[in-house]
């Protein structure tokens, strides 16, 4: 798996829509700014089939520093939760199935190769 940057997404969208990159960049940035602004207001953003973004308050808690084992008080804070939508969930299931098939094929090839080397 690789990381896709905003620039790469903008380039893909500009190419597939035949729009100028500058226009696509402006629209994508405006969209992201609106998402951040609405979440900052505490609003829930729902994109059908894609997913839902919600701002949640994480309660204050006591944690432990793993290095020093000292107890640390962690203050409450707002976080963003994302719940996967139907279409994305279906695509992830397909991706998972494809990944499992690939892993099984690699396992089969490596066990065949090790059996062949043991035979020699």
N, C-alpha and C positions, 0 to 999 in steps of 0.2 A: 504494500500500500504506500501511497505517496501523499504528500501534502499539496493541496491546490490553493493558490493564493487568490486574493481578490482580483489582482491584475490578470491572472490567467482566466478567471471566470469572465471578466469583462471582455477579454480578447475573444473567447469562445462565443459569447453572446453577440458581439459586434460582427463576427464572421458569419454566424448562422442567420442573423437578421439583416445583414448588409447595411446596418446603420453605422454611422461614424463612431469610432471608439470614444471620442470626447463626449458625445451624447449619452452613450451607454454608461460611461463612467459616472456622469452626472446623475443619471437615473438610479443606478445602483447605490451610489453614495447617499442620495436623498432617501431611498428606501431604508437603508441601514440607520440613518439619522432618525427617521420617523420611528423605527422599531425601538431604538434606545430611548427616545423621548417618551414614548408611550409606556415603556417599562418603568422609567424613572417616575412617572406619574402614578405608578401602581396598577396600570391597566393590564388586562389579559389580552394577548394577541392570538387569534385563532386563524390558522390557514388550513382550510379544509383539505383533507387527505395528506397534508404535509406534517402538521403538528401544531402544538400550542405552547406559547411562551407565557410564563407567569412569574411574577415577582413574589417571593415568599420571604417571611421573616424567620431566620434561624435563631432559635433561643440561645441565650447565654449558657455556657457550660464550662465544666472543669475538664481540662485535657492534661496530657502528660507529654513532656518533652522527651522524645525517644532517645536522645543522646545523653541527657543528664538525669533522666527519670524524675525531674522536678515537676511538681504540679503547677499548671498554668491556668489562669482564668481567661477564658475566651469570651469577649463581649458578644452580645447579639448583633446580627448583621443581616442585611437584605441580600438575597441571592436570586438568581434567575433559574427557574426549573424549565425543562423542555420535555414535553410528552409527545412521543412519536405518533404521527397520524397513520391512517389505514394504508395509504399508498406506499409510504416509506417503510412501514412495517412489512408489507408484502415483498418489497424489493430487498429488504434486509434478510428475509427468510430465504429468498432465492439466492442471494449472495452467500449465505451460510451453507446452503445445500451445495452450491458449486464449490465452495471452499472445502467442504467435507469430502466431496468426490475427488478433488485434487489431492488432498492429504492421503486418501485411501490409495490412489494411484501411485503416489510417491512411495508410500509404505510398501506397496506390492513390488515396485521396481527395486527398492533397496533390499527387501528380503530376498528377491530373486538374485540380485547381484551378490549378496553375502553368501547365499547358498551355492552359487556358481564358484565363488572364490574359495569356499570351504571344500568344494569338490576337487579343485585343482591341487 
